[in-house]
Amino acid sequence: MKSSSNRKTPTLFSSLIKTPIFPWLVFILGLGLIGFLAFFWNLGTAGLLDETEPLFAEASRQMLVTGDWITPYFNEETRFDKPPLIYWLMAISYQIVGVNEWGVRLPSAFSGFFLVCLGFYTLSYYVQQTQFYPIKDDQKQDFISPWTQPDFRKIVLHPLPWMGAVLIAFNPGILAWARIGVSDMLLTGCLGSALLAFFLGYAKSELQEGEDLPPGWNSSQIWYLAFYILTALAVLTKGPVGIVLPILIIGSFLIYLGEWRQVLKEMGLLKGSLIFLVITIPWYILVILVNGQNYINSFFGYHNFQRFTTVVNHHSAPWYFYFIVVLVGFAPFSVYLPLAIASTKFWKRRYWQHQTRIEQLQLFAIFWFSGVFLFFTLAVTKLPSYILPLIPASVLLVSLFWNKNIISKNRFKKNKFNFTNTSILINIVFVFIASIGSYFSKNLIGYDADMPDFRGDLQASGIPNISALIWAITTLGIALSWWKGRISSIFIVNILGFISFFIWAVTPTYSLLDQHRQEPLRHLAQTVVQQRKLGEELIMIGFKKPSLVFYTQYRVKYHPEPWDTMAYIHNPLVQKSSPQTLLILAHPQELIDLGLKPDQYQIVDQAGAYQLIRVHKT
């Protein structure tokens, strides 16, 4: 007879695992932790980053001040660069959390988090349909929600949805733009969610109507409706590209499969188009009625047509530019993208035509990735943020690729030459180069007149050494995992290395950068607010710093050169205006170039590389 002392006493944790609430706790706490760490942690601690972020922040503030929610303004001039959705959301955010950095960045952060949640749901549905309730022989089945079925625990604890969620959140591209207040992350959130919503509607069309839905509705129709709404929001975020890309991606995908007639009928194209137009058209009509040809020429002509056909604002780049952007923007998992794309065998059209719709997720991701990549490669004006919408497609491709490799362990043999081993070796070399580059980064940073002491303080902080150590440990961890044949550990080591790099290297570097580059401007802006005389003009010489407008909440005149300032001061109209003094902010050398004598100006304040002076007009 066994002693009772040998019996294992159930612990609180083991009892919790067996409860129905446990998978819900994992789901909520897991996604909450990912969202908090990636998007909301320290979101508003650093000041606005010149030059683009303050343009959006101030235009949104102006909407609250003027009550004009139709025409965006910056520095008392119209700003037609982008449609209004980002400004509306920032203005609403201001009303909730105040006019501050949090209010500026919350729309971008929530866009990223929403994309993570929808990506998690999509991959959960993929797991449910391909591993628990697969559709065989083109037979329809009753719709079963992955959140209510008996295998919910297995789906939530399956690694694939978590790989997708973590990869969407933790990559350089998404992290960079989800934590600043510009329109790029909002576009990516709307466009990426719209494409995921389309695919969910497309995949669920193979299922019968859900019994818990209203009569005449089925699950696929709800997702198609979400697609039209989200696409409309993408158009209100950045214009025609919000509808051009979905048409290009979905159209080529359906034509390739030969199902475009059937799917267009399923989508309720007429009804969906009306919903799309009702959401998008009113603002465009109103803004054109208010601003006329000026808006049409600026927004549609300059900021859309000319950006695609000519170089705008000197943003030119070679044809291979976006290969480099994807390599860095999706690092370190970008090294697996070529293999993930090739593993789909997208050229086997007949094979894909015989797959169930949910199993075509990889193929859809191929068209999504290539559609965005080719469209912006053909565009003459090139910026890194343009191809941000292909990151979710990259995540789908890489996470599905890793899931298959983890399941099929027999495909991974370290002593055999194959493309998987080659990609792992490239991964090892890639992170090792990141370690070397991090260590020597303090010597590679050039001199910047706006923050002359940054390089020295970065070296003294030890951040480059910490970054180098993180990537060195990551290199060793990947190599050991590969040597021991633990392919799942390679993924884990990569993502842990990147998250560690984000927490202990990127975040403190960004704080140091803010301290040197932006804090002096914020300090001088507060001095302007306190010392400025009624009606006194504020002039900035040199490179434009729009944050000065946001933090002073005054109009700022920007002059590129000192002689432009002198010509302005000598203007008879300026000479006659009151008061007889004005404030000038610039680098000391630029103030010397003005040719002023010591008795002709007063130093009001100085911070960082800037001086603020008061000059008498005469």
N, C-alpha and C positions, 0 to 999 in steps of 0.2 A: 504494500500500500504506500503510495507516494505521500510525502509530507506536504501538508498544506502550505508550508513556507516556500516550497518550490513553485507554487502557482504564481503566474504573472498577474499582478494587480493592474487593471485597466487604468491608464493615465487619463487626465483631462483632455490632452491633445488627441489621443487615440480614440476617445469617445466622440470628440468633436468631428473627427474625420468621417465617422460613420453616420453623422446626422445629415438630413436633407439640406440643411442650411449651409453646410461646408462648401459645396461648389459655388454657391452664391457669394460667400465670403471671399473665396479665391478670386472670383470674377471681379467683384467690386474693388477689393483691396489691391489686386494686381494691376488693373487698369488705372486705378486712382494713383498708385505709386508711380507708374510709368508717366502718367500725365503730369503729376506734380513735379517730378524730377526733371523731366524734359522741357516743360513749357511754363510752369508757374513759379518754380523755385528761383528766388532772386530776380524776378522778372522786372520789377520797377526800381531796383536799387541804383542802377547806373542811369546817368542822364541821357538825353536824346543824342543820337549819333549823327553828326553832320556828314553829308549834306541832305540826304533824301528824307530821312525820318521826320525832321522838324517841318518839312513842307506839308506832309500829311497832317501832322499834329496841329499846326497852326490853322490850316484850311478848315479842319474840323472845329476848332475853337471859334473860328470866325462865324461858322454856321450858328453856334449858340449865341454869339454876341449880336449878330445882325438879324437873326431869325430867318435868313434866306437859306432854305434847304434845297434850292434848285441850282444856283450858280456858286461853285466853290471859289473862294478868294484866298490869296496869300499876299501879305504885305500890301494890301489895298489894290491888288491887281488880280484879274481873273486867272484861275488855274484850271485849264482844260485838259491836263495830261490824262486824267483818269475819270471814269464815271463815278457816281456819288456813293455807292454802297459802303466803301471803306470809310468815307467821311461820316456817313450816317451812323455807322456802328461805333466809330470813335466818339462822336458827339453824344450818343446814348450812353456809352461807357463813362464819359465825363460826368454825366448827370448822376451816375450810380456811385462812382469811386472818386470823383473830383477831377479837375483839370491837372493831370500829372502824368508821369511816365507809365504808371499802371493803366490808366485810362487809354493811353495811346496804344499800348501793346496787347491789351486783352483780346481784341478781335482776332489778331494773328494767333495768339496762344490757343484760343478756343477752336479756331479753324484746324490747327494741328491736332488737338485732342479729339475733335469730332472725327477726323480722318482716321486716327488710330482706332477708335471704337468701331467705325464701320468696316475698317479692314479686318479687325478681329472677328466681327460678325460674319463677314463674307467667308473667311477661311474656316470658321466654325461650321458654317453651312456646307462648305466643301467637304469637310471631314465627315459630317453627318451623312451626306448623300453618297460619298464614295466608299466609306468604310463601315457604316452602320445600317444604312437603308439604301443600298445601291439600286438604281433603276436598270432592269435587265430587259433586253429585247424590245426596246422602245415602248415599254408598257408604262402607262401612267399609274400613279398611285395617289392616295389621299395625302394632302399636305400635312406634314408634321413639323411643328416649330422646334428648332433645336433647343429652345429654352423651356419647353414643357414636356419633352419626351423622357422616357425612363433612363436613357443613356446620357442625360445632360451632364452627369458627373464625369463620364469618360470624355465627352467633347470638351468641357472646360479644362480638364487636366491634360488634354492632348497637346503636344509641343507645338504643332503647326500654327494655330492661331496666335500663340504667344510669340513665336519667332517673328511672325508678320507684324504684330503690334510693336514689338521692341525695335525691329528694323525700321518701321515707319517713323518712330519717335527719335531714335538715336542714330542719326547720320549727319554729316556736316551740313548738307543742304537744308534739310528741314529745320535743324536746330538753329541755324543762322537766321533764317527768315521768319521762323515762328516766334522769335524773341525780339523782333523789332517791328515798329509800327508802320509798315508799308503794305501795299496791296498784293504783293506776290504770294504770300502765304494764304491770304483769303482766296485768291484765284485758284491756287493749288487745292485748297480745301473744298471749294465749290466744284471745281472741275473733276478732281479725283473722286469725290463722293458721288457726283453725277454719273460718272462712268461705272463705278461700283454698283450704283442703284440700277443702271441699265442692265448690267450683267445679271444681277439678282432677279430682275424682272424676266429677263431672257431665260435664265435657268429654271425659274419656278413656273414658267409656262408649260413645262412638261408635266406638272402636277395638276391634279384636279382642284377645284375651288375648296378653300377651307370652310368648314362648317360654322366656324365662329365669326365669319365675316358677314357684312350686310349683303342682302340679296343683290345679285348682279355684279358683285365685286369678287375678285380673287386676289391672292397675294401678289401675283405678277403685276396686276394693274396698279396696285399701290406703289410698287417699286418703280414702275414706268412713270407714274405721276410724280414721284420724288425726283426722277431724272429730269423731267421737264422743268420743275421748279428750281432745282439746283443749277441747271444749265442757264436758266434765266438770271439767276443770281450771279453766275460767272460773267455774263454779259454786262450786268450792272456793276461788276467789279473792274473789268478791264476792256470791255468793248467787244468788237466782232470776233476776236480770237476765242471768246467763251463759247461761241456756237460753231465756228469754223473747225476747231480741233475735234469736238465730238462727232461732227458730220464726217470728217476725214477718217477718224479712227473706227467708228461704228460702221460707216459705209463700206470701207475696205474689208473689214472683218466679215460682214454679212455677204458681200459679193464673193469673197473668197470661198465661203462655205456654200454659196448658192441658195441662201435662205432669205434673201432680202425682202422678197414679196410677202412671204408668210409673216416675218417678224414685224415689218412695217404695219401689217394689218393688226397684229397682236398689240402693237404699241398704241393704237388709237391715235394715229398721226394727226388727224384733223383736230381732235379734241385737245391733244397735247400742244399743238401749235398755237391754238387759241389761248391756252393757259400761259404759254411762253410769251406771247405778244401782249397779253393783258398786264403781265408783270414788268416787261421791259420797255414797251413803247411809250407809256405816259411821260416818264421823265425826259426821254429824248425829245419828245414833242415840245414839252414845256421849256427845256433849256434852249432849243432852237428858236422858239417864239420869243424868248427873252433876249437872246444874244445873236440871233440871226446867222449870217454868213460867217461871222467871226468865229463862232463855235465850230461850224462845219469845216472850215479851212484848217483850224487848229487841231481839232480832235481827229476827224476822219482823214484829213489830208496829211498833216504833219506827223501826228503821233501814231498813226496806223499805216497808211499807204506808204509814206516816205520812209518810215522805219523799216518796212519790209523791202523796199526797192533801192534805197540809198543809205549811206552812212549818216547817222544823226548823232550830234554831240561827240564826234570823234570816236564812237564806239564801234570800231572796225576790228576784225579778227580774221585769222586764216581759216580755211575750210575745216581743219581738224580741231578747231577751238573747243567744240563741245565734247570731243573725245576726252580731252584733258579735264574739262569741267565735270563730266560724269565720273572719271577716275578719282578725282579729289572729292567731289560732292557726295559720293556714295561710299567713300572709303570706310573701312578696309574691304568691305564685301564687294566692291566694284570689280575686284580681280576675278570673281566667280561669275560675273555677268556673261562674258562670251560663252563659257561652258554651259551656263543655265539656258541661254538662248539656243545654242546648238543642240542641247539635249531634248528640246521640244520637237525637233525634226519638223519644223513648221512647213517645210516644202512638201511633205507627204499629205497632199490635199485630201485624197480619198480616205486615208486613215482618220483624219480629223472629222470628216463628214460623217463617219460612222460612230463617233464618240457621242455619249450623252452630253447635253449642253453644259452641265456643271463640270464635266471633265474637260471642257474646252477653255477653262479659265486660263491655262498657260498660253494657249493660242491667242486669246483676247489680250493678254498682257503683252505679247509680242507686237500686236498691231498698235496697242496703246503706246508702248515704248518707241517703236519706230516712227509712228505718226508724229509725235511731239519732236523727236530728234530730227527727222528729215525736214519738217516744216521750218524749224528755227535755224537749221543749217542752211537752208535756201535763203532765209532772210539775210539781208546785207548788214543791217545793224545787229550786233551781237552783244549780249550781256549774260553773265553767269546765271542770273535769276530766271531767265526766259525758259529754261528747260527744267525748272523745278517740278512742273506737273508730271514729268516722267519718273520721278522718284517712287511713287506708289507702285507703278508697273514694275520697276526694278525690284522692289520688295517682293512682289508676288512671284516673280521669276526665281529669285534667289531662295526665298523661303520654301517654295515648292520643290526646288532642286535639292536643297538640303534635307527636306523631309524624306524624299525618295532615297537619298543616300543613307540616311540614318536607318530607314526601314530595311533597305537591301544592303546589309553589311557585307555580303559576299562580293559586292561591286567594288569594295575598297580593299586593295591589297598594296601595302606600302612598297613591296619589292617589285611590283609590276609597273612597267611604264604605261601610263594612260593619261588622259586629259585631266582626270580628277587629281592625280598625284602632281601633275605639272602645275595645276592651279594652286594647290596647297603650297608647293615650293615657291611659287610667285608670291603667295600670301606671306610666307616667312620672310622673303627678301624685302617685300613692300614694307612690313612693319619694322624690319631691321633698319631700313633706310629712314623711316620716320624717326627712329630712335637717334640715329646719327644726326639727322637734320635738326632735331629738337635740341641736341646738345650744342651744336654749332650755330643755332639760330641767333644767339646774342651777338655773334660776329658778322652775321649776314644782313642784319637790319641796318639800313642806311640812315643818314641824318635827316631829320624832319624839323624844319624851322618852327612848326607849330608845337612841337614837344621835344626840345633839344636834349632833355635829361632822361628821356624814356629808355634809351638803350642801356645806360648805366644802371638805372633802377631795376630794369628787367634782369640784368645779370646779377645784381646784388640780391634780388628776391629769391634766387635759386630755382625759379619756375622752369627754366630750360633743363636743368639737371633732373628735376622731378619728372618732367615730361619724357626725357630720355630714358629714365629708369622704368617708367610705366611701359613704354614700348619695348624695352629690352626684356622685361619680364614676360610681356605678351609674346614676343618672339620665341623665348624659351618654352613657354607653355604650349604654343602651337606645335613647335618641333617635337616636344615630348609626347603630345597627344597623337601626332602623326606616327611617331616611332612605335608607340604602344598600340596603334590601330584603333584608337578611340575617336572616331570621326565626329561624334556628337560633341565631344569636348572641344574640338577645334572651333566650332561655332560659339560655344560658351566663352572660351578664352578670348576670342575676337571681340565679342560684345562687351564683356567685362573690362577688357583693356580700353575700349573706346569710352565707356561710361566713366572709368577712372580718369582717363585723359580729360574728359569734359569737366569733371568735378574739380580735380586738383591741378589742372593746367590751364584749360581754356577759360574757366570762370575767373580765377584770380588774374589772368592776363588781361581779360576784358576790363576788370575793375581797375587795374593799373593803367590801362589805356585811357579809360574814362577820367581817371585822376589827372593824367597829364594833358590829354587832348581837349576834354570838354569841361572839366570843372573850372578852369580859369575863365572860360567864357560865361559860365553860369554865375560865377562870383562877380564879374564885371557887369553882367546884366543886372544883378541886384543893386550894384552901385549906381547904375544908370537910373533905375527906378527910384532910388533914394535921393540922388543928387540932381536929377534933371530939372531944369527950370520949365515953367509952363510954355509950351510951344517950341521948345528948343529941339532942333533936329539932331538926329544921330546918324553919323556916317561911318561906314566901315571900309577900309582900304585893303585891297588884295583879294584873296580867295573868299568866296561867299560862305558865310556861316549862318544859315537860316535859323539855327537854334537861338540866335540873338533876338530874332523877332518874337519867337514863342515865349522866351523867358522874360523879355522886357514888356511884351504886349504893346509895343510901339512900332511905328513904321521905321524901317531902316533903309537908308540909301547906300547902295553898294557901288563902289568905284574900283575898277581893276588896278588903276595906277595912281600915284600921288598927283601927277599933273591934271588928271581928271578932276580930282578934288579941288585943286586950286582954281581951275577954270569954273567949276561950279560956284565956289565962294565969291569969285569976282563977277558973277552974273548980277546985273543991276537989280533984278527982281529979288534975288537972295539978299543983296546988300540992304534993300529997303525993308525987308521983312523983320518982324519982331519975334524973339529978342535978338540982340546984336551979337549973340554968341551961339556956338554950336559945339557938339561933342563929336570927337573923332576917336575911333578905336582901330589900332593897327599895330604891326610890329615896330619896334623902335627904329629900325633902319628906314622903314617907309615914312615914319614921321620926320626923320632927318632929311629924307628926300623931298619933303614938302618945302624945305628951305626956310622954315620958321626960326626966328631968333628966340633965345630963352625967355625974353620978356614979352613975347607975343603969344604965349600959351601957358596954361596951367596944368600940371599933371594931377589929375583927379584920383586915379588909382592905377595899379598895375598888378598883373597876375600872370603867372606862367610866362609865355613868350609875348604877351600883349601889354600895351599901355593905353589908358583912356585919358584923353586930354580935352581941355576946354579951350577953344580958340575964339578970339574976337574977330568978327568979319572984316573989320577995317584994318 
